[in-house]
């Protein structure tokens, strides 16, 4: 049944890939006759079958991952019987590893592993980890609690290599470097835009189904089945990917021609030299014409001038070397650092937002139970609805005001999303204060009070997450695109570690002297002070936003590559 559904989705996207995603989502632009006529457009403007297959495989992976991660804090507190703070730290650390490993795997993949080989190896680890988690859930009564993290971190290793490499491999299928594949630059741009729109739509759709369906299965039927379904679905998606082996376009970076040992040595040398020289400016590789012009000028000079100009050219070439991984990361590090507090807020739906919902009334009638983790779907729905509205309504309006082609710059878009996340924290603080007040009166607040804070985080995602992807992707050379994708993941990863560290510190500071209470993170819903925790995050995020604004202005004045 699942394979039939995947086949249907494959053919549907293949026929509709020439349509604008905004038109499909809004549902008010294309009528049925227009839809049928659009299917008859030339195939040159459609995505290839390999692109569509990879998009479907990526959406299934998001279903499997969200089916595990979105409700993991519930499993740790209700089944494994961890405290709320311990579960939040465990989920935060695990999530941080999930987002950090893509940076390492991207460097190794772009250096010498190769994308297809990385996808195969990481997908195997991914499936083995999911099967191990399912087995642990079924045998939980006989398993030590510490052994649970073995399959979880095996999933992390697999996911770390799978996600960024799959997206980069999907982009390879567009054959952007092959001019013979497209009739014009406009056609090339259109196909590229289609790929990324459908990619984002696919992962949002998979995340939505994983959040909603699997959290309900896990809370109402059982955790064994709740983990077995993601395992089976992921295994089928890997098999589907292997079936398309003859369709794929395989590209090999120039770096792959080096022996692996030489690539590693060169990377270490780049890291050391970047910290010694402190040069963070990227230089174009297309200097051959400039060198030829300099040589012609040198021939017309006297011998003394020739000697002097040779020294100048040597100095310029030594001061502006080719870009390296270490120099790219060093140049982006200031902006990257200011985004960490957004990443801390980004993790709240997986941890304390879900725990908040567990303390609230989450039933409709006497029978239907709303899993608290299901409210995470609000974020995904907000993203799916707001992205087309942003492109079709907000950008044209902002363009009239700012005279910018994109309405606002990429860094301005990130900044707007950061402020929206701060507002989400203030709303969460107010809702938690009301929940605490009602709880002390012996009344339960309904779970729907949490919807605004989820919605505001969804709005912030449209600005900040999309903006960070675009920003980091545009700041790296074509041969290092996987690293650009992974730089965004590393922000979320380090932010997750920072969030776990903040919980540790606040737990020590706010706990009573006898250690009987965990302070702000008490397991007693009438004693926990998550409202103060949310206010604390909002204040830190405001400080980060001020630093981001200052550094963005400086960055814009020192480079021309941001906008």
C-alpha positions in Angstrom: 0.0 0.0 0.0 2.8 2.4 0.9 4.6 1.7 -2.3 1.5 2.4 -4.3 1.1 5.7 -2.5 4.8 6.6 -3.2 4.3 5.7 -6.9 1.2 7.9 -7.0 3.1 10.8 -5.5 6.0 10.3 -7.9 3.8 10.6 -10.9 1.8 13.4 -9.5 4.9 15.6 -8.9 6.2 14.6 -12.3 3.1 15.9 -14.0 2.8 19.0 -11.8 6.4 20.0 -11.5 6.0 22.6 -14.2 3.4 24.4 -12.0 4.3 27.0 -9.4 3.9 25.6 -5.9 2.2 28.8 -4.8 -0.6 28.2 -7.3 -1.1 24.7 -6.1 -1.2 25.7 -2.4 -3.5 28.7 -2.8 -5.8 26.7 -5.1 -7.3 29.9 -6.6 -5.2 30.5 -9.7 -5.4 27.3 -11.7 -8.7 25.8 -12.6 -9.1 22.2 -13.8 -8.8 23.0 -17.5 -5.6 25.1 -16.8 -4.3 22.2 -14.8 -4.8 19.7 -17.6 -3.3 22.0 -20.2 -0.3 22.6 -17.9 0.4 18.9 -17.9 1.0 19.1 -21.7 3.8 21.6 -21.4 7.2 20.7 -22.8 9.1 18.3 -20.6 12.1 20.8 -20.6 10.4 22.8 -17.9 9.7 19.8 -15.7 11.8 18.1 -13.1 13.5 14.9 -14.1 12.4 11.6 -12.8 15.5 11.3 -10.7 14.8 14.7 -9.0 11.2 13.7 -8.2 12.3 10.3 -6.8 14.8 12.0 -4.5 12.2 14.5 -3.3 9.8 11.7 -2.4 12.5 9.8 -0.7 13.5 12.9 1.3 9.8 13.5 2.4 9.6 9.8 3.6 12.8 10.3 5.6 11.3 13.4 7.3 8.2 11.3 8.1 10.4 8.7 9.8 12.5 11.2 11.6 9.7 13.3 12.9 7.8 10.1 13.8 10.6 9.4 16.3 11.8 12.9 17.4 8.6 14.8 17.8 7.3 12.7 20.7 10.5 11.5 22.2 10.3 13.7 25.3 6.9 12.0 26.1 8.5 8.6 25.7 11.4 9.5 28.0 9.2 11.0 30.8 6.2 8.6 30.6 7.8 5.2 29.7 11.5 5.6 30.7 10.4 7.7 33.7 13.0 10.5 33.4 12.4 13.9 35.0 11.2 16.7 32.7 14.6 18.5 32.8 16.6 15.3 32.2 14.4 14.4 29.3 14.7 17.9 27.8 18.5 17.8 28.1 18.6 14.3 26.5 16.4 15.3 23.6 18.3 18.6 23.2 21.7 16.9 23.1 20.5 14.2 20.8 18.9 16.8 18.5 22.1 18.8 18.6 24.2 15.8 17.5 21.7 15.3 14.7 22.2 18.8 13.4 26.0 18.9 14.0 27.0 15.7 12.3 26.0 17.0 8.8 28.8 19.5 9.0 31.4 16.8 9.4 29.8 14.5 6.9 29.6 17.3 4.4 33.3 18.0 4.6 34.2 14.3 4.2 31.7 13.9 1.4 32.8 17.0 -0.6 36.5 16.0 0.0 36.7 12.4 -1.1 33.8 10.1 -0.1 31.3 10.9 -2.9 27.6 11.7 -2.5 26.1 8.4 -3.7 28.4 6.3 -1.5 27.7 8.5 1.5 23.9 8.1 1.0 24.1 4.4 0.8 26.3 3.9 3.9 24.4 6.5 6.0 21.0 5.1 5.0 22.0 1.6 6.2 23.0 3.0 9.6 19.8 5.0 9.7 17.6 1.9 9.2 19.6 -0.2 11.6 19.2 2.5 14.3 15.4 2.7 13.7 15.1 -1.1 14.0 17.2 -1.0 17.1 15.0 1.6 18.7 11.9 -0.5 17.8 13.5 -3.6 19.4 14.3 -1.6 22.5 10.7 -0.4 22.9 9.4 -4.0 22.5 12.0 -5.3 25.0 12.0 -2.3 27.3 11.2 -4.2 30.5 14.5 -6.2 30.2 16.7 -3.4 28.9 18.8 -1.0 30.9 17.9 2.6 30.4 21.3 3.7 29.2 21.2 1.3 26.3 18.4 3.3 24.7 20.8 5.9 23.5 22.8 3.4 21.4 20.1 3.1 18.7 19.2 6.8 19.0 22.8 8.0 18.3 23.1 5.4 15.5 20.1 7.2 14.0 22.0 10.4 14.5 25.1 9.2 12.6 22.9 7.9 9.7 20.8 11.0 9.5 23.9 13.2 9.7 25.3 11.8 6.5 22.0 11.2 4.8 20.2 14.5 4.9 22.6 17.1 3.5 24.1 14.6 1.0 20.7 13.7 -0.4 19.7 17.3 -1.0 23.0 18.0 -2.7 22.7 14.8 -4.7 19.2 15.9 -5.7 20.6 19.3 -6.9 23.1 17.4 -9.0 20.3 15.9 -11.0 19.4 19.4 -12.3 22.7 19.4 -14.3 23.2 23.2 -13.7 26.7 23.0 -15.1 25.5 21.4 -18.4 24.5 24.2 -20.7 23.3 21.7 -23.4 20.5 20.5 -21.0 18.7 23.8 -21.1 17.7 26.2 -23.9 18.2 29.4 -21.8 19.3 30.7 -18.5 15.7 31.6 -17.7 14.7 27.9 -18.2 17.6 26.8 -15.9 16.6 29.2 -13.2 13.0 28.1 -13.4 13.9 24.4 -13.0 16.2 25.2 -10.1 13.4 27.1 -8.4 10.9 24.3 -9.0 13.3 21.8 -7.4 13.8 23.8 -4.2 10.1 24.6 -3.9 9.1 21.0 -4.3 11.9 19.9 -2.0 10.7 22.1 0.8 7.1 21.2 0.2 8.0 17.5 0.4 9.9 17.7 3.7 7.1 19.8 5.2 4.5 17.3 4.1 6.6 14.4 5.5 7.1 16.3 8.8 3.4 17.1 9.1 2.4 13.5 8.7 5.1 12.3 11.0 4.1 14.8 13.7 0.4 14.1 13.6 0.0 10.4 12.7 2.9 8.9 14.6 2.3 10.8 17.8 -1.3 9.7 17.9 -0.3 6.0 17.2 2.4 6.2 20.0 0.1 7.8 22.6 -3.0 5.7 21.9 -1.9 2.3 20.5 1.6 1.7 21.6 5.3 2.7 21.3 6.4 -0.6 19.6 4.1 0.0 16.7 4.9 3.8 16.9 8.6 3.1 16.2 8.1 0.1 13.9 6.1 2.2 11.3 9.0 4.8 10.8 11.5 1.9 10.6 9.5 0.1 7.9 8.8 3.3 5.9 12.4 4.3 6.0 13.6 0.9 4.8 11.1 1.0 1.9 12.3 4.5 0.9 15.9 3.3 0.8 14.9 0.5 -1.5 13.1 3.0 -3.7 16.2 5.1 -3.9 18.3 2.1 -5.0 15.8 1.3 -7.7 16.6 4.6 -9.4 20.3 3.9 -9.7 20.1 4.1 -13.5 18.3 7.4 -13.5 20.9 9.4 -11.5 23.5 11.9 -12.6 26.8 11.3 -10.8 29.2 14.2 -10.3 32.7 14.0 -8.9 34.3 17.1 -7.4 37.8 18.0 -8.3 38.7 17.3 -4.7 37.9 13.6 -5.2 40.8 13.2 -7.5 43.1 13.7 -4.6 44.0 10.7 -2.4 42.0 10.7 0.8 45.1 11.2 3.0 46.2 14.2 0.9 42.7 15.7 1.3 42.7 15.3 5.1 46.2 16.8 5.3 45.2 19.7 3.1 42.2 20.4 5.3 44.3 20.4 8.5 46.7 22.8 6.8 43.9 25.1 5.9 42.5 25.2 9.4 46.0 26.0 10.9 46.7 28.7 8.3 43.3 30.3 8.8 44.0 30.9 12.5 47.5 32.2 11.8 46.8 34.5 8.9 43.2 35.5 10.0 42.1 36.1 6.4 38.4 35.6 6.0 37.7 37.2 2.6 36.8 34.8 -0.2 38.5 35.4 -3.5 37.3 34.5 -7.0 39.1 31.7 -8.8 38.8 33.3 -12.2 42.1 35.2 -12.1 43.7 33.9 -15.3 42.6 36.8 -17.4 43.9 39.3 -14.8 47.2 37.5 -14.7 47.6 37.7 -18.5 46.8 41.4 -18.5 49.4 42.0 -15.8 52.0 40.1 -17.8 51.3 42.3 -20.9 51.8 45.4 -18.8 55.0 44.1 -17.3 56.5 43.6 -20.8 56.0 47.3 -21.5 57.8 48.5 -18.3 61.4 49.0 -17.6 63.5 46.4 -15.8 63.1 48.1 -12.5 59.4 48.5 -12.9 59.2 44.8 -13.9 60.9 43.7 -10.7 58.7 45.9 -8.5 55.5 44.8 -10.2 56.4 41.1 -9.9 56.8 41.6 -6.2 53.4 43.3 -6.0 51.7 40.5 -8.0 53.3 37.9 -5.7 52.1 39.7 -2.6 48.5 40.0 -3.9 48.3 36.4 -4.9 49.7 35.3 -1.5 47.3 37.6 0.4 44.2 36.4 -1.4 44.4 32.6 -1.8 41.7 30.3 -3.1 38.8 29.8 -0.6 39.0 26.9 1.7 36.6 25.3 4.2 38.3 26.8 7.2 38.3 30.3 5.7 34.7 30.1 4.7 33.7 29.0 8.2 35.9 31.7 9.8 34.3 34.4 7.7 30.8 33.4 8.6 31.5 32.7 12.3 30.3 36.1 13.7 26.9 35.9 12.0 26.7 32.2 12.8 27.2 32.9 16.5 24.4 35.4 16.8 21.9 32.9 15.5 22.5 30.4 18.3 19.7 31.7 20.6 17.2 31.3 17.8 18.3 27.7 17.7 17.7 27.3 21.4 14.1 28.6 20.9 13.8 26.3 17.9 14.2 23.3 20.2 11.4 24.2 22.6 8.5 22.5 20.7 10.4 19.2 21.0 10.9 19.6 24.8 9.1 22.0 27.1 6.3 23.0 24.7 5.3 19.3 24.6 5.7 18.9 28.3 3.4 22.0 28.8 0.8 20.2 26.7 1.0 17.1 28.9 0.1 19.2 31.9 -3.0 20.7 30.2 -6.4 19.3 29.3 -5.9 17.6 25.9 -9.1 15.7 25.3 -12.0 16.3 23.0 -15.1 14.8 24.6 -14.5 11.7 26.6 -12.7 9.5 24.1 -10.5 11.4 21.6 -7.1 12.3 23.0 -5.0 15.0 21.4 -1.3 14.0 21.7 0.6 17.1 22.9 3.3 16.4 20.3 0.7 16.7 17.6 0.6 20.5 18.1 4.0 20.6 16.5 2.1 20.2 13.2 1.0 23.8 13.7 4.5 25.0 12.9 4.6 22.9 9.7 1.1 24.1 8.6 2.1 27.7 9.2 5.2 27.2 7.0 3.3 25.6 4.2 0.6 28.3 4.2 2.9 31.3 4.7 5.7 30.6 2.2 3.4 31.2 -0.9 1.8 34.2 0.8 5.3 35.6 1.5 6.4 35.2 -2.1 3.1 36.4 -3.7 2.0 39.2 -1.4 4.6 40.3 1.1 7.6 40.5 -1.3 5.8 42.7 -3.9 4.6 45.0 -1.1 8.1 45.3 0.4 9.6 45.8 -3.0 7.6 48.9 -3.5 8.9 50.3 -0.2 12.5 49.2 -0.1 13.3 49.0 -3.9 15.0 45.7 -3.2 14.4 42.9 -5.7 13.6 40.4 -2.9 11.7 43.0 -0.8 14.2 42.7 2.0 17.8 41.4 2.1 18.5 37.9 3.3 20.0 39.1 6.6 17.0 41.4 7.2 14.7 38.3 6.6 16.7 36.4 9.2 16.4 39.3 11.7 12.6 39.5 11.3 12.3 35.8 12.0 14.5 36.2 15.1 12.2 38.9 16.5 9.2 36.7 15.7 10.8 33.9 17.8 11.2 36.4 20.7 7.5 37.2 20.5 6.7 33.5 20.6 8.7 33.2 23.8 6.7 36.1 25.4 3.5 34.5 24.4 4.6 31.2 25.8 5.5 32.9 29.1 2.0 34.5 29.3 0.3 31.2 28.5 2.4 29.3 31.1 1.6 31.9 33.7 -2.1 31.4 33.1 -1.8 27.6 33.1 0.0 27.9 36.5 -2.7 30.2 37.9 -5.4 27.8 36.8 -3.5 24.7 38.0 -3.2 26.2 41.5 -7.0 26.8 41.4 -7.6 23.2 40.6 -8.5 23.8 37.0 -6.8 22.5 33.8 -6.2 24.9 30.9 -7.1 23.6 27.5 -4.2 22.6 25.2 -5.4 24.9 22.4 -4.0 27.9 24.4 -0.6 26.7 23.1 -1.5 27.2 19.4 -0.4 30.9 19.2 3.2 30.2 20.4 3.5 27.3 17.9 2.1 29.6 15.1 4.5 32.4 15.8 7.4 29.9 15.7 6.1 28.7 12.4 6.1 32.3 11.1 9.6 32.8 12.4 10.7 29.7 10.5 9.5 31.1 7.3 11.8 34.1 7.8 14.8 32.8 9.7 15.1 29.1 8.7 14.5 29.8 5.0 16.8 32.8 5.2 19.6 30.9 6.9 19.5 28.2 4.2 19.6 30.7 1.5 22.4 32.8 3.2 24.8 29.9 3.9 24.1 28.2 0.6 25.0 31.4 -1.3 28.3 32.0 0.7 30.2 28.9 -0.5 31.7 28.0 -3.9 29.8 25.6 -6.1 32.1 22.7 -5.2 31.2 23.1 -1.5 27.4 23.3 -1.6 27.0 20.5 0.8 29.0 22.5 3.4 26.7 25.4 2.8 23.7 23.3 3.6 25.5 21.8 6.7 26.4 25.2 8.1 22.7 25.9 8.7 22.4 22.5 10.5 25.4 23.4 12.7 23.6 26.5 14.0 20.7 24.4 15.2 23.1 21.8 16.5 25.2 24.1 18.6 22.0 25.9 19.7 20.7 22.5 21.0 23.9 22.0 23.0 23.6 25.5 24.4 20.0 24.9 25.4 20.9 21.8 27.3 23.8 23.7 29.0 21.4 26.5 30.0 19.0 24.0 31.6 21.9 22.5 33.6 22.9 25.9 34.9 19.3 27.1 35.7 18.5 23.8 37.4 21.5 24.3 39.7 20.8 28.0 40.4 17.0 27.7 40.9 16.9 24.4 42.9 16.5 24.6 46.6 19.4 23.9 49.0 18.2 20.5 50.0 17.9 19.3 46.3 14.2 18.3 46.9 13.0 20.6 44.1 14.3 21.1 40.6 13.4 24.8 40.7 12.0 26.1 37.4 11.9 22.5 36.0 10.0 20.8 38.7 8.0 17.7 37.7 5.1 19.1 39.7 2.9 21.1 37.3 2.0 23.5 40.1 5.6 24.2 41.1 7.4 24.4 37.7 8.2 27.9 36.5 8.6 27.5 32.8 7.2 31.0 32.5 10.4 32.4 34.0 12.5 30.1 31.7 10.7 31.4 28.6 11.2 35.0 29.8 14.9 34.2 30.3 15.2 32.9 26.7 13.3 35.9 25.4 15.8 38.3 27.1 18.9 36.4 25.8 17.3 36.3 22.3 16.8 40.1 22.4 20.5 40.5 23.2 21.5 38.2 20.4 19.2 40.1 18.0 21.0 43.4 18.9 24.4 41.8 18.2 23.1 40.3 15.0 21.8 43.7 13.8 25.2 45.3 14.5 27.3 42.6 12.8 24.9 42.4 9.8 25.5 46.1 9.2 29.2 45.7 9.5 29.1 42.6 7.2 27.2 44.4 4.6 29.7 47.2 4.6 32.7 44.9 4.2 31.4 42.5 1.6 29.2 42.5 -1.4 28.1 38.9 -1.3 25.3 39.1 1.2 22.6 40.6 -0.8 
